[in-house]
Amino acid sequence: MNNVLINNAELYDGKYVATRSFIDKDVVCSGDDVVQVYNEAQKAGVKDPVVFYIPEKEMIHIYILQCL
């Protein structure tokens, strides 16, 4: 089983990408602005696109979680 989020992920380093669903691994559109990518995917006919960020290769990400 090939466990990847999207096909050709290396083409989208540092970009937001939109797919038709969590199962469909083909990118509908991509860009630097999450809202713009979402709207562009809808204009391409995707009713409820899945949009997520592809981190740049070898970039370290630090997340701080605050719990109440």
N, C-alpha and C positions, 0 to 999 in steps of 0.2 A: 504494500500500500504506500503510495506516495503522499506524504503528509505535508502539503504546502498550502499556504493561504491563497496565493495567486500564481498563475503561470508567468514565467519570465520576470520574477521579482527584482532581479538585478537592474532592470530598466527603470525602476521606479524608486530608487534610493532617495530618501528625503522628500517624498511626495505623498499626497493623499490619493487614494485610488478608490474607484467605485466598481462594484460587481453587481450582478443581477440578484445574487443570493449568497448565502454562506456555502452552498454546494458548488455553484458555478465559479470556477477559478479564472475565468477570462475577464480582463479589465475592460470596462465600458469607457471610462475616461479617467484622467489623472490631472493633478495640478498642485499648486502651492496653497490654495485656499479651500478649506473644507466645505464651506457653504457653496462656493462656486462649483466645486466638483459634484456636490449633491444635486444642485440645480441643473447642471449640464447632463448628468445621468438621467434625470427626469425628462429633460427635453429630448433625450435619445430614446425615450419610450419605456424607461424602467420606472414602474410605479412606486416601488419602495426600495431604493438602492441601499446596498451595504457599503458604507464608506469607512475606511480605516487608513492609518498612517504606516508607511513602510520606512523604518529607521535607516539612516545612512549606515553603510557597512562599516564595521569596526568602531562605531560611535557608542560611547558609554552613556547610558540613560540612568539617571538617579531619580527615584520617586519617593516623595515623603508622604506618608499616610498619616492623617490625623484622625484619631478616633475620639468621639465625644464620650 
